[in-house]
Amino acid sequence: MKKNILIVLLIVLALYGRSFAQTGQRITLEEPRKTGGMPLMEALDNRQSIRSFSRDELSSQDLSNLLWSAFGINREDGRRTAPSARNWQPFDIYLIMADGWYVYEPTDHSLIRLGEEDLREYAGGQDFVRTAPVNLFYVSDYERISAVRPEMRELHSATDVGFIAQNVYLFCASEGLATVVRGAIDRDMLHEVLNLRPEQRVILGQTVGYPDSR
Ligand SMILES: Cc1cc2nc3c(=O)[nH]c(=O)nc-3n(C[C@H](O)[C@H](O)[C@H](O)COP(=O)(O)O)c2cc1C
């Protein structure tokens, strides 16, 4: 009996230890593939919002390519695949996936795991959000644009985010992935569950996955 209790205790400790170790863990993404893809004019012709997603996880290569396309670094001076007013780069990309929630770190193209919970129930009201593999959240850090008037912070955030979302649309069109950008999100709730600082603002969400019909 005592032995069984000990075994249970050891399992609980091991599980607790695992979750403790994994939160905050840096996950290096695959090297993004920067060649190939569909000709731009065909990608523009295919760009559309799709709201029907397979439950399949994205492959590690697709996830890497997606994040680099969205807002990765494409020049040695740290500039990005999307333009940013005065190069302030206020945006971070948070990800809610089945196995946890993350933030994208562009400097070394990695993900920081912020927690292991499946937060998809908080990712939006539309049904597909709970089963699609990836929900991106574009979070503007007003601290990085504190030099401008408050209304200009909103303007710059609203304009910068459009380029990031469109990069994702074009990448998805090129690779045959499904995506839809989403403004219908509970920003206060997301602010809380993503444990954001007061200066951070969730601007838009974007769901990505393989199309349901593939
Ligand atoms: C700022 C913004 C917010 C949007 N919010 C949502 C949303 O919450 N849910 C949704 O299903 N589609 C959303 N959409 C997608 C639009 O409904 C879609 O782009 C529009 O119907 C045109 O379709 P298309 O993207 O296939 O051309 C949003 C689009 C934009 C630009």
The ligand as a Tripos MOL2 file, in Angstrom:
@<TRIPOS>MOLECULE
LIG
   31    33     1     0     0
SMALL
NO_CHARGES

@<TRIPOS>ATOM
      1 C1        -10.3670   43.7790  -39.4850 C.3       1 LIG1
      2 C2        -11.0950   42.5220  -39.9120 C.ar      1 LIG1
      3 C3        -11.8130   41.8170  -38.9820 C.ar      1 LIG1
      4 C4        -12.4630   40.6360  -39.3550 C.ar      1 LIG1
      5 N1        -13.1010   39.9060  -38.4030 N.ar      1 LIG1
      6 C5        -13.6380   38.7110  -38.7270 C.ar      1 LIG1
      7 C6        -14.1960   37.8840  -37.7100 C.ar      1 LIG1
      8 O1        -14.2160   38.2020  -36.5460 O.2       1 LIG1
      9 N2        -14.6980   36.6940  -38.0980 N.ar      1 LIG1
     10 C7        -14.6910   36.2660  -39.4020 C.ar      1 LIG1
     11 O2        -15.1680   35.1650  -39.6730 O.2       1 LIG1
     12 N3        -14.1710   37.0370  -40.3760 N.ar      1 LIG1
     13 C8        -13.6270   38.2270  -40.0740 C.ar      1 LIG1
     14 N4        -13.0300   38.9980  -41.0400 N.ar      1 LIG1
     15 C9        -12.9280   38.4830  -42.4130 C.3       1 LIG1
     16 C10       -13.9190   39.2040  -43.3450 C.3       1 LIG1
     17 O3        -15.2380   38.7930  -43.0330 O.3       1 LIG1
     18 C11       -13.5530   38.8490  -44.7910 C.3       1 LIG1
     19 O4        -12.2730   39.3470  -45.0770 O.3       1 LIG1
     20 C12       -14.5640   39.4280  -45.7520 C.3       1 LIG1
     21 O5        -15.8170   38.7830  -45.6260 O.3       1 LIG1
     22 C13       -14.1150   39.3090  -47.1970 C.3       1 LIG1
     23 O6        -13.8550   37.9410  -47.5010 O.3       1 LIG1
     24 P1        -12.4400   37.4750  -48.0730 P.3       1 LIG1
     25 O7        -11.4080   37.6810  -46.9990 O.co2     1 LIG1
     26 O8        -12.6210   36.0170  -48.4240 O.co2     1 LIG1
     27 O9        -12.1570   38.3200  -49.2730 O.co2     1 LIG1
     28 C14       -12.4100   40.1870  -40.7090 C.ar      1 LIG1
     29 C15       -11.7000   40.9400  -41.6410 C.ar      1 LIG1
     30 C16       -11.0410   42.0780  -41.2620 C.ar      1 LIG1
     31 C17       -10.2300   42.8450  -42.2850 C.3       1 LIG1
@<TRIPOS>BOND
     1     1     2 1
     2     2     3 ar
     3     2    30 ar
     4     3     4 ar
     5     4     5 ar
     6     4    28 ar
     7     5     6 ar
     8     6     7 ar
     9     6    13 1
    10     7     8 2
    11     7     9 ar
    12     9    10 ar
    13    10    11 2
    14    10    12 ar
    15    12    13 ar
    16    13    14 ar
    17    14    15 1
    18    14    28 ar
    19    15    16 1
    20    16    17 1
    21    16    18 1
    22    18    19 1
    23    18    20 1
    24    20    21 1
    25    20    22 1
    26    22    23 1
    27    23    24 1
    28    24    25 2
    29    24    26 1
    30    24    27 1
    31    28    29 ar
    32    29    30 ar
    33    30    31 1
@<TRIPOS>SUBSTRUCTURE
     1 LIG1         1 GROUP 0 **** ****
